[in-house]
Amino acid sequence: MSDMVRMSIDVPADLHKHAKMAAAYNDQTIREFVIEQIRKALARKPAKPKGKRLNRLTRETIEKEMRGEDVFEYASFDDFLHEMGED
């Protein structure tokens, strides 16, 4: 398994309840269920916004990211801002 990071999000109570029930139904923890659903969503081709076309640069950037190219990691958000010259 690759390195793990914590991701905290707020979700509506009813969505949490339904996710928990779906996980239990599939004999999974909610963590396993959420990771599986994120992987499934990311495996699908990204949907284009209705009535809009992605410009070439945006399309190329998304394609590179999906291949894992030009992906950078920073120790902190402050490090990212420093790299971007925003400090």
N, C-alpha and C positions, 0 to 999 in steps of 0.2 A: 504494500500500500504506500502511496506517495505521502509526502509531508502533509499534515493537516493544519488548517488554520480555523479559528473560531469565526463564525459569521452570525451576528445577532440581528434579527429583524423583528419588527412588530407586525402582527397579523391580526385581522378581526377574529374575535372569539369563536364565531361560528365556523370560520375556515380552519382554525386550529382544531376544533372538535371533529370536523369531518376528516381532516388529514389524519388525526389520531385514530379514528375509526377505520379508515382505509388501511392504515398501517397494520392495525390489529387484525383486520380481515385477511391481510396478506402475510400474516405471521412475521411482521417486521417491527422494528422499533420505529418511532417517528423519524429518527435520524436517518436510518436506512431508507425509509420511504422518501424523504425529502431529497436525499442525495440521488436516488434512482430517478426521481422525477426531473431533477435539474439536468442529469445526464441525458435523459430522453429529450428534453426540450432543446438542449444544446446540439444534439445530433441531427435535429431537423434543420432543413435549410431555413435561414432567417426570412421572415415574411417582410415584404416590402410595404411601406406605408401606402394606404389606399390613395390612388390618384397621384402618387409621387414616384419619381424614379430616383434611385441613388446615383449620385454623381460618380464619375470614374474613380476619384481618389477615395471616396468613402467605400465604394465597392471593393477596391483593391486592399484597403486597410482591413476590412472585415475578413476578406479571404485570407490575408496573411495571418491575422490573429487566429483564425480557425485552424491554420496549419502550424501554429505555434511559432511563427516567425516574427521577429522584431517585437518580442514581448519582453518587457523589462520589469524587474522586481526591485523594490526599495524597502529598506528597513523600516521606514516610517513615512507618513505623509509629509512631514517636514523635509525629509531627504528628497522626496519627489519635488516639492516646491523649490528647494534649493537647486536641483538639477534643471528645473524649468526657468530658473532665474527670477523667481517670484519671492525671494526672501528679503 
